Amino acid sequence: MTTLETINDVPVLLCPPEGDPIRGEADALDLIGDAGYQGAQWVVIPAERLDESFFHLHTRVAGDIIQKFANYRLGVAITGDISRHTESSPALRDFVRECNRGRQTWFLSGTEELAERLKS
């Protein structure tokens, strides 16, 4: 069950690490609807909730999910250790680096890092 927390005056919907995998656009839309209903501006998704296909860019799952969040002007933070994926994929490593330069999608170690980023 998701929970709403305020982090540095920003309403954030936190997804628990346990639960059904987030596999694609339909699952993203469910989270976006939940976030909208609760008034969240950001959604935090633990990396372990993402289906393995998310980390293989050729599947387009990551792009499709992230695009849905962008369309609804909702920030999304993927939290946790994804180093096993980025170490084996230069394309994913570049994708993560580019996302982290922006203001809409971040790959972070945890909610503490999110709190730091939301300060600015």
Protein Blocks (a to p, Z undefined) as FASTA:
>chain_A
ZZdddeehiacddddfbdcddfbfmlmmmmmmmmmmnopabdcddfklpcfklmmmknom
mmmmmmmmmmnopacddedjfklmmmmomklmmmmmmmmmmmmbccdfblmlmmmmmmZZ
